[in-house]
Structures are given as structure tokens and as C-alpha cells.
Amino acid sequence: MVFGIIAAGEGSRLAKEGFTLPKPLVPLQGESLIERLVRIFMDERAESIYVVINKHSPKLERVLRKLKVHAPIQIVKKDTVSSLHSLCELLDAFPHITELCLTTTDTVFAEMEFHNLIEDFQSDKSVDALMGVTSFVDDESPLYVRVNANREILGFSDQSKSYYAHVSGGIYCLRSKALSTAQLAISKKMERMRNFQRLLLEQGLHVKAHPFSQIVDIDHVKDIKVAEAFLNKLNRASIANKI
């Protein structure tokens, strides 16, 4: 399995609130967001990890190049206007990729739930895209997801609706048809991952959801505290289960 991280954003909202490091270097429990993702991917036996960063992130690039890991970390340096463009820059740089688990750099989730997502994706070869979703809504502009009893995604909405019980969590497992659809989305002048997700349905692809109990998206300084509290809660639960 190969993994990708979109880390090309500038973290402008964090910077305005006084956080001076690049967003991927936000520390959580002694490791940065980017280091945490790499470690989790390595635990899932990653064959390769692809990271898209912007051209103005030398500190982030140094951190990535110093990581001692068993799989290669490939870096794409591009200034992009959206996460969708970052994905397509990755695919342009490495056209041999036919299957990919992709996350945004600021996505914080439970490691065991991520492991279950990967197992779900690998066991169901019929699915073109498997999306991490959560009923925990803590995002400035959430993308609501409508899911049926078989966890098939029926629709996406920018507005909350009673039958849209989940939101997209920034975690995407994609096979070849879905990856080709990302490039189609760019050709159609689309600029956001949510529009790419809508296009997957319009193209008739088999898209399913995998539920997470909670996914924290870090855009503001206050979100760091929310993520820390979430991870502390997971640690306490893990310790309690071992007693």
C-alpha cells in the first residue's frame, strides 16, 4: 500500500494567530502532525509515502528528509491552489500510482480506526473510493455526506441536512478510476476536493464511507487543544483496557 500526504498549504489562519511554524509541524504529544502521519503509515506497512509540500517550506523538507523510516519518502515541491491540485501534482510526478491512501496533513484520528479503514479498503476490491467520515462535526466548512445502510455514499452537501449524518474527514483511499477522475476534475477547472468527490458520484464510481468516531481538523490554535484532548482521551482508554 502506498500513502500520500497533502502538506502544501500555508497555514495562514494559524500564522495569523501567532503560530510561526508550518502547519505540518504543529506538535501533538511530542511529535509533529507530519511525523505522526508518517509513523502511522509505516505501522500499516507503507511501501512508499508521497508528500506534496509548497516551495517555501525548507524547514518541513528538512524534517521529512531526516526521518528514519523503512520506506522511501518522495517529496513533490509545488505551490498549489487547492488540495485537489496537490493530488494531481502528485499523480503527474508519479504516474505509476494506481492505488493510494491520501490524507491532509492536519487530520487527526484514532490509529486503530485508521488501521480498520485500510483493512476495509484492501478487503473490498469492488470499491473505487473509500472515504473516511465522522459524525463529529468540528469544521468551519464541513462537507456533509449521505450514506445508505451498506455505507455507500449517495451524495455530498455543503449544507447540513437531516439525512446527511456524517462529514468528510480528509482521508481518501483511491483506486485507479478514482485517481483518473481527479485528473478529469482538474480538466473541468475544479479546484476543491469536495467537487472531486461529487464528480466521483457523477461518473458512476463505487464510493463507500468508512466511519471514524472523531476526526479533528486543525485550522486554528484552539484546534490544537481539541486534538490534544482527543488523543489524551484515546490514551486513557487504551491504558484502561490493558488493566
QUIVEN-V163501 format. One line per field, one symbol per residue. ss: DSSP state (2 for helix, 1 for strand, 0 for the rest). A space follows every 10 residues. Layout:
# QUIVEN-V163501
ss=???
This chain:
# QUIVEN-V163501
ss=0111111000 0222220000 0022201100 1122222222 2220000111 1110000222 2222220000 0111111000 0022222222 2220000011 1111001100 2222222222 2220000011 1111000000 0001111000 0111111000 0000011111 1111122222 2222222000 0022222222 2200001111 1100011000 2222222222 2222222222 220
